[in-house]
């Protein structure tokens, strides 16, 4: 049984962590499969969005125990190589030009929070729980840290990284990890609504906006005036920008959503 299920239909790629008996904990095989999937997604010109989900009652319980038991015997160099595989996978999802939607039920623990943090939009069941449990094992969430801290901020990171405490979906929304909380029975409908929003927007504009956010995050506005003005000028004169503005003035749908 493959550790990751891939379903590409109607310009949407759905990737499902598929180890429900192990609470979708990931190992080197799952990381390799996710990496291969995101590399292919980056080359898919017609792709509009990726949905990241988990099979069964839990989204992702973090690292697999069998995988962790092997790491106990690794040298420092082997541990670094192992961590670099995870880091490259996360970075590829983070920089993917299309939106990544996280669909979370049950629990997202440790690396599961890391996966949620590289999603552009996260929708969680109202009874889902979250935790960065690494310190309870004497380790730390180092590889996922850049993405988690960027999402939840330094103050929340200090509390949650240092205690490993569990927190609710409602708290996850308050600190920015989650964007929408719904009953578990409504998760798929909520994801579909976000996909409909994405389909109504220019795919080129989405890609440029996603890249722009990464470039200007934390910058002084006056230091990025050249970047922001140049970006909007280029998008306005692009074929997509021209089509979008013309369609708006003509009160019709643009070509990408027709």
C-alpha positions as CSV (number, residue, x, y, z in Angstrom):
1,X,0.0,0.0,0.0
2,X,1.6,3.3,-1.1
3,X,2.3,5.7,1.8
4,X,1.0,8.6,-0.3
5,X,-2.0,8.6,-2.6
6,X,-2.1,10.9,-5.6
7,X,-5.2,11.9,-7.5
8,X,-4.9,14.5,-10.2
9,X,-8.3,15.5,-11.7
10,X,-9.8,18.7,-13.1
11,X,-6.6,20.6,-12.6
12,X,-6.5,19.8,-8.8
13,X,-3.9,17.5,-7.3
14,X,-5.0,15.7,-4.1
15,X,-2.2,14.2,-2.1
16,X,-3.3,12.0,0.8
17,X,-1.0,10.6,3.6
18,X,-2.0,7.0,3.5
19,X,-0.8,5.2,6.6
20,X,-4.0,5.4,8.7
21,X,-3.0,2.5,11.0
22,X,0.1,4.5,11.9
23,X,-1.9,7.8,12.2
24,X,-0.2,8.9,9.0
25,X,3.1,9.3,10.6
26,X,5.7,9.9,7.9
27,X,9.0,8.2,7.2
28,X,11.7,8.4,4.5
29,X,9.4,6.7,2.0
30,X,6.6,9.2,2.5
31,X,9.0,12.1,2.3
32,X,10.4,10.7,-0.9
33,X,7.0,10.2,-2.4
34,X,5.8,13.7,-1.4
35,X,9.0,15.2,-2.9
36,X,8.4,13.4,-6.2
37,X,4.8,14.5,-6.2
38,X,5.6,18.2,-5.6
39,X,8.4,18.1,-8.2
40,X,5.9,16.8,-10.7
41,X,3.3,19.4,-9.6
42,X,5.8,22.2,-10.2
43,X,6.1,21.1,-13.8
44,X,2.3,20.8,-14.3
45,X,1.4,23.9,-16.3
46,X,-2.4,23.3,-16.0
47,X,-2.4,22.7,-12.2
48,X,-4.5,25.1,-10.2
49,X,-4.2,23.8,-6.6
50,X,-2.9,21.1,-4.4
51,X,-4.9,19.6,-1.5
52,X,-2.9,17.9,1.3
53,X,-4.9,15.5,3.4
54,X,-4.7,12.4,5.6
55,X,-6.5,9.1,5.3
56,X,-8.5,7.9,8.3
57,X,-9.2,9.7,11.6
58,X,-5.9,11.6,11.9
59,X,-4.2,14.0,9.6
60,X,-0.6,13.4,10.6
61,X,1.0,12.3,13.9
62,X,4.5,13.4,12.9
63,X,7.5,11.2,12.5
64,X,7.1,7.4,12.4
65,X,8.4,5.6,15.4
66,X,10.2,2.9,13.3
67,X,11.9,5.7,11.4
68,X,12.9,7.5,14.6
69,X,14.3,4.2,16.1
70,X,16.6,4.0,13.1
71,X,17.7,7.6,13.6
72,X,18.8,6.8,17.1
73,X,21.7,4.8,15.6
74,X,22.5,7.4,12.9
75,X,25.7,9.4,13.0
76,X,25.4,13.2,13.1
77,X,26.1,13.3,9.4
78,X,23.5,10.7,8.7
79,X,21.0,12.6,10.8
80,X,21.8,15.8,8.9
81,X,21.3,14.0,5.5
82,X,18.0,12.6,6.8
83,X,16.8,16.1,7.9
84,X,17.8,17.6,4.6
85,X,15.5,15.4,2.7
86,X,12.6,16.7,4.8
87,X,13.8,20.3,4.5
88,X,13.9,20.1,0.7
89,X,10.4,18.6,0.6
90,X,9.0,21.4,2.7
91,X,10.8,24.1,0.8
92,X,9.4,22.7,-2.5
93,X,5.8,22.8,-1.2
94,X,6.4,26.3,0.2
95,X,7.6,27.7,-3.1
96,X,5.1,25.8,-5.3
97,X,3.4,28.4,-7.6
98,X,-0.1,27.1,-7.0
99,X,-2.0,27.3,-3.6
100,X,-1.6,24.4,-1.3
101,X,-4.7,23.7,0.9
102,X,-4.4,21.7,4.1
103,X,-7.4,19.5,5.1
104,X,-6.9,18.6,8.8
105,X,-8.9,16.2,11.0
106,X,-8.1,14.4,14.2
107,X,-4.6,15.7,15.0
108,X,-1.6,17.3,13.5
109,X,1.4,16.7,15.7
110,X,5.1,17.5,15.3
111,X,5.9,17.3,11.6
112,X,2.1,17.3,11.0
113,X,2.2,20.9,12.2
114,X,5.1,21.5,9.8
115,X,3.0,20.2,6.9
116,X,0.2,22.5,7.9
117,X,2.6,25.4,8.0
118,X,3.7,25.1,4.4
119,X,0.0,25.2,3.3
120,X,-1.3,28.5,2.0
121,X,-4.8,27.8,3.3
122,X,-5.5,25.4,6.2
123,X,-9.0,24.2,7.1
124,X,-9.4,22.1,10.3
125,X,-12.1,20.1,11.9
126,X,-13.4,21.8,15.0
127,X,-12.3,18.9,17.2
128,X,-8.8,18.7,15.7
129,X,-5.8,19.0,18.0
130,X,-2.3,20.3,17.4
131,X,1.1,20.0,19.2
132,X,4.8,20.5,18.7
133,X,5.7,17.5,20.8
134,X,9.4,17.2,19.9
135,X,10.8,18.6,23.2
136,X,9.0,15.8,25.1
137,X,11.3,13.4,23.2
138,X,14.4,15.4,24.0
139,X,14.6,16.8,20.4
140,X,13.2,19.9,18.8
141,X,11.2,21.0,15.7
142,X,14.2,22.5,14.0
143,X,13.5,21.6,10.3
144,X,9.9,22.8,10.4
145,X,10.7,25.8,12.6
146,X,11.1,28.4,9.8
147,X,7.7,27.7,8.5
148,X,6.0,27.3,11.8
149,X,7.5,30.5,13.3
150,X,6.5,32.4,10.2
151,X,2.9,31.2,10.6
152,X,2.3,31.5,14.3
153,X,4.9,34.2,15.3
154,X,7.7,34.2,17.9
155,X,5.5,34.5,21.0
156,X,3.3,31.5,20.3
157,X,6.4,29.6,19.1
158,X,8.2,30.2,22.4
159,X,5.2,28.8,24.3
160,X,4.5,25.8,22.0
161,X,8.0,24.8,21.0
162,X,9.2,24.8,24.6
163,X,6.3,23.0,26.3
164,X,5.0,20.6,23.6
165,X,1.5,21.5,24.9
166,X,-1.5,20.4,22.9
167,X,-3.8,23.1,21.6
168,X,-7.2,23.2,19.9
169,X,-8.2,24.1,16.4
170,X,-9.7,27.3,17.7
171,X,-6.4,28.3,19.2
172,X,-4.6,27.3,16.0
173,X,-6.9,29.7,14.2
174,X,-6.2,32.5,16.7
175,X,-2.4,32.2,16.1
176,X,-2.6,31.9,12.4
177,X,-1.8,28.3,11.8
178,X,-5.4,27.5,10.7
179,X,-7.6,29.8,8.6
180,X,-11.0,28.1,8.9
181,X,-12.5,25.8,11.5
182,X,-15.6,23.7,10.5
183,X,-17.3,20.5,11.7
184,X,-15.4,17.5,10.3
185,X,-18.4,16.6,8.2
186,X,-18.0,20.0,6.4
187,X,-14.3,19.7,5.6
188,X,-14.7,18.6,2.0
189,X,-17.3,21.3,1.3
190,X,-15.0,23.9,2.8
191,X,-12.1,22.8,0.7
192,X,-14.3,22.9,-2.4
193,X,-15.3,26.5,-1.6
194,X,-11.6,27.5,-1.5
195,X,-10.9,25.7,-4.7
196,X,-13.8,27.6,-6.4
197,X,-12.3,30.8,-5.2
198,X,-8.9,29.8,-6.6
199,X,-10.5,28.9,-10.0
200,X,-12.1,32.4,-10.2
201,X,-8.7,34.1,-9.9
202,X,-5.9,34.4,-12.5
203,X,-3.4,31.6,-12.1
204,X,-0.5,33.8,-13.1
205,X,-1.6,36.5,-10.6
206,X,-1.8,33.8,-7.9
207,X,1.7,32.6,-8.6
208,X,3.2,36.1,-8.6
209,X,1.3,37.0,-5.5
210,X,2.6,34.0,-3.7
211,X,6.2,34.7,-4.6
212,X,5.8,38.4,-3.7
213,X,4.6,37.6,-0.2
214,X,7.7,35.6,0.4
215,X,9.9,38.4,-0.9
216,X,8.4,41.3,1.1
217,X,7.5,39.6,4.3
218,X,9.0,41.6,7.2
219,X,10.5,44.2,4.8
220,X,10.2,48.0,5.4
221,X,7.6,49.2,2.8
222,X,9.9,51.9,1.5
223,X,12.6,49.3,0.8
224,X,10.4,47.3,-1.6
225,X,8.8,50.1,-3.5
226,X,10.7,49.2,-6.6
227,X,9.7,45.5,-6.3
228,X,6.0,46.2,-5.7
229,X,5.6,48.8,-8.3
230,X,7.5,46.8,-10.9
231,X,5.5,43.7,-10.1
232,X,2.1,45.4,-10.5
233,X,3.2,47.2,-13.7
234,X,4.3,43.9,-15.3
235,X,1.1,42.1,-14.3
236,X,-1.1,44.8,-15.6
237,X,0.5,44.6,-19.1
238,X,0.6,40.8,-19.1
239,X,-1.9,38.9,-21.2
240,X,-3.6,37.7,-18.0
241,X,-3.8,41.1,-16.5
242,X,-5.2,42.6,-19.7
243,X,-7.8,39.9,-19.9
244,X,-8.8,40.2,-16.3
245,X,-9.2,44.0,-16.4
246,X,-11.0,43.9,-19.7
247,X,-13.4,41.2,-18.5
248,X,-14.2,43.3,-15.4
249,X,-14.9,46.4,-17.5
250,X,-17.1,44.4,-19.9
251,X,-18.9,42.7,-17.0
252,X,-18.0,39.2,-18.2
253,X,-16.0,36.3,-16.7
254,X,-12.3,36.2,-17.6
255,X,-11.1,33.4,-19.9
256,X,-9.6,31.4,-17.1
257,X,-12.9,31.0,-15.2
258,X,-15.2,30.6,-18.2
